[in-house]
Amino acid sequence: MIPKAMTITLLFMLFLNSIVAKQLSGSVQYDGNPMPKIPKTQLKKLSNDPFCGSTHKEPVYRQGLIVNENKTLKNVLVYLNDTKYEGDIIKDTVILDQNGCLYSPRVIGIMQDQKLQINNKDATLHNIHTLSKINKAFNAGQPAGVPLYKEFDEVEAPFPVKCDVHPWMKAYISVFDHPYFAITDDSGKYIIENIPPGKYEVVAWHERDSKYKGYTQTQLVEIGEGGAMLNFVLTKGEKK
């Protein structure tokens, strides 16, 4: 039996940890030109599938570089690098939807052994094909309305997910051994919660990093009593 004094001490430490955990927030600016909305950047092949074409009343443009109105970038993965975490796996299920023959969200962060639920909300057949190199890749057809559940065992840098039936469909998944990651939203902002105070290396990654320099940036930050703010500026560099 654990002595009462020790029990009180353990409870106090848990309470203290919940108080001192802080927030890291900021935005990711883009030092470059947005992708022009012209016929050349439209997803014209989307109309090859009668269902896909019927789900969009307005033209759909390439999803690989979304610059917000305030010159920030959407879909940037921001995370703590090489950090220790001894807590539990996040119990919430991560959702990847196929809707209008597009993946949503475009970029996903997930913990090892956390459940991923893939939904097909379209009245057409999709095919989920992961191009992971460390985790076991899978390739599965998915009819409408039948969820698919997956988990990843190993930490892995962002890898593509594609639909072999609709080649314009693409998403990215990154697997972590900690919960300290976030994706920038429609205003280019991110928030990472419940970080213990300390010094950290923080990485901002955009999917264009696979082709061009400048789409990944690393900074150091110290998170103190009031949390911290950390902004990034990504830019298109030379082709890799």
C-alpha positions in Angstrom: 0.0 0.0 0.0 1.3 3.5 -0.9 1.7 5.7 2.2 -0.7 8.6 2.3 2.1 11.2 2.3 3.5 9.7 -0.9 0.1 9.7 -2.5 -0.4 13.3 -1.7 3.0 14.1 -3.1 2.3 12.3 -6.4 -1.0 14.0 -6.8 0.6 17.4 -6.1 3.3 16.7 -8.8 0.6 15.7 -11.3 -1.3 18.9 -10.5 1.9 21.0 -10.7 2.8 19.5 -14.1 -0.7 20.4 -15.4 -0.1 24.0 -14.3 3.4 24.5 -15.7 2.7 23.0 -19.1 2.7 25.9 -21.6 1.6 26.9 -25.0 3.8 27.5 -28.1 2.1 29.5 -30.8 2.9 31.6 -33.9 2.4 31.9 -37.6 4.2 30.9 -40.8 4.7 33.7 -43.3 5.4 33.1 -47.0 8.1 35.1 -48.7 7.0 34.4 -52.2 4.2 34.6 -54.7 1.0 32.6 -54.4 0.1 30.0 -57.0 -1.9 32.0 -59.6 -5.5 30.9 -60.2 -5.3 30.3 -63.9 -6.4 27.5 -66.2 -2.9 26.0 -66.0 -3.2 25.4 -62.2 -6.7 24.0 -62.3 -7.3 20.4 -61.4 -8.9 19.7 -64.8 -8.5 15.9 -64.5 -11.0 16.1 -61.6 -13.8 16.2 -64.1 -12.6 12.9 -65.7 -14.7 11.2 -63.0 -18.3 12.3 -63.5 -19.0 12.3 -59.7 -15.8 14.3 -58.8 -16.6 16.9 -61.5 -20.2 17.3 -60.2 -19.2 18.0 -56.6 -17.5 21.4 -57.4 -19.4 24.4 -58.8 -16.3 26.5 -58.8 -12.9 25.7 -60.3 -10.6 23.7 -58.1 -6.9 24.6 -58.1 -3.8 22.7 -57.1 -3.6 22.1 -53.4 0.2 21.9 -52.9 0.7 25.6 -52.1 -2.1 27.4 -50.4 -1.2 31.0 -49.5 -3.7 32.8 -47.2 -4.9 36.3 -47.7 -2.5 37.6 -45.0 0.5 36.1 -47.0 0.8 33.1 -44.6 0.9 29.4 -45.5 -1.7 26.9 -44.8 -0.9 23.2 -44.2 2.6 23.7 -42.6 3.5 21.1 -40.1 5.2 22.6 -37.0 6.7 20.3 -34.4 9.2 19.9 -31.6 12.3 18.0 -32.7 14.1 15.3 -30.7 12.1 15.8 -27.6 11.3 13.3 -24.8 7.7 12.4 -23.9 6.7 9.8 -21.3 3.0 10.4 -21.3 0.1 8.4 -22.9 -0.8 8.0 -26.5 -3.5 10.5 -27.6 -6.8 8.6 -27.5 -8.6 10.8 -30.0 -9.0 9.3 -33.4 -7.4 11.2 -36.3 -9.7 11.7 -39.2 -8.7 11.7 -42.9 -11.7 12.4 -45.2 -12.1 12.0 -48.9 -14.7 14.6 -49.9 -15.2 16.0 -53.3 -12.4 13.8 -54.5 -9.9 15.7 -52.3 -8.2 14.7 -49.1 -9.0 16.7 -46.0 -6.9 17.6 -44.1 -4.0 17.8 -46.5 -1.4 17.3 -43.8 -1.7 15.1 -40.7 0.4 14.6 -37.6 -0.3 11.5 -35.6 1.3 9.6 -32.7 2.6 6.1 -32.9 -0.2 3.6 -32.3 -2.8 6.4 -32.4 -5.9 5.4 -34.5 -6.4 6.9 -38.0 -9.9 6.7 -39.4 -10.1 7.1 -43.2 -13.5 8.0 -44.6 -14.8 7.9 -48.1 -17.7 10.5 -48.3 -17.9 10.3 -52.0 -20.2 8.2 -54.1 -17.3 6.8 -56.0 -14.5 4.3 -55.4 -11.2 5.6 -53.9 -7.9 3.9 -53.3 -5.7 4.6 -50.3 -2.1 4.1 -51.1 0.5 5.2 -48.5 4.1 5.7 -49.6 5.7 5.2 -46.2 9.3 4.0 -46.1 9.6 3.0 -42.4 6.0 2.0 -41.5 4.5 -0.8 -43.6 2.8 0.8 -46.6 -0.7 -0.2 -47.5 -2.8 0.0 -50.6 -6.5 -0.6 -50.2 -9.6 0.2 -52.3 -12.4 1.9 -50.4 -16.0 2.1 -51.4 -18.2 4.9 -50.2 -19.4 4.8 -46.6 -17.0 2.1 -45.3 -14.4 3.5 -42.8 -10.9 2.2 -42.9 -8.8 2.1 -39.7 -5.0 2.1 -39.5 -2.2 2.6 -37.0 1.5 3.3 -37.4 4.1 1.7 -35.3 7.2 3.7 -36.1 8.2 7.4 -36.0 8.5 8.6 -39.6 9.0 11.9 -41.4 6.1 13.1 -43.6 5.2 10.6 -46.3 2.7 10.9 -49.2 -0.7 9.3 -49.4 -2.3 9.1 -52.8 -5.3 7.7 -54.6 -4.4 5.5 -57.6 -7.9 6.0 -59.0 -7.7 9.8 -58.8 -4.0 10.8 -59.2 -4.5 14.5 -58.2 -5.5 13.4 -54.7 -2.6 13.7 -52.2 -2.1 14.1 -48.5 0.9 13.8 -46.1 1.2 11.9 -42.8 3.9 12.3 -40.2 4.2 9.9 -37.3 5.6 11.2 -33.9 6.5 9.7 -30.5 5.1 12.8 -28.8 2.1 15.0 -29.1 3.9 18.3 -29.7 2.9 19.2 -33.2 0.3 21.3 -35.1 -0.8 22.3 -38.6 -1.2 25.9 -39.7 -4.8 26.9 -40.4 -6.5 29.3 -42.9 -4.8 32.3 -41.1 -1.3 30.6 -41.1 -1.4 30.2 -37.3 -0.5 27.1 -35.2 -0.8 26.3 -31.5 0.9 23.5 -29.7 -0.5 22.9 -26.2 0.8 21.4 -22.9 4.5 21.7 -23.5 6.7 21.5 -20.4 8.9 24.6 -19.9 12.4 24.3 -21.4 14.5 24.9 -24.5 13.4 23.2 -27.7 14.3 22.9 -31.4 11.2 23.6 -33.5 10.7 22.7 -37.1 8.3 24.1 -39.7 7.8 21.8 -42.7 5.9 22.3 -45.9 5.3 19.6 -48.5 7.2 21.6 -51.2 10.4 20.7 -49.2 10.6 17.6 -51.3 11.3 19.7 -54.4 12.7 23.0 -53.3 14.9 24.4 -50.7 13.5 26.9 -48.3 10.3 25.0 -47.3 11.7 23.7 -44.0 13.0 26.0 -41.2 14.4 25.1 -37.8 14.5 27.5 -34.9 15.4 27.4 -31.2 12.9 28.6 -28.6 12.8 28.8 -24.8 9.3 28.2 -23.3 8.9 29.9 -19.9 6.2 30.7 -17.5 4.2 32.7 -20.0 4.6 30.2 -22.9 6.2 31.4 -26.1 5.5 32.7 -29.6 7.6 31.7 -32.5 7.1 32.8 -36.1 8.6 31.3 -39.3 9.1 32.7 -42.8 9.4 30.1 -45.6 10.4 30.9 -49.1 11.0 29.1 -52.4 14.7 28.4 -52.9 16.6 26.4 -55.5 15.3 23.2 -56.8 16.7 20.2 -55.1 
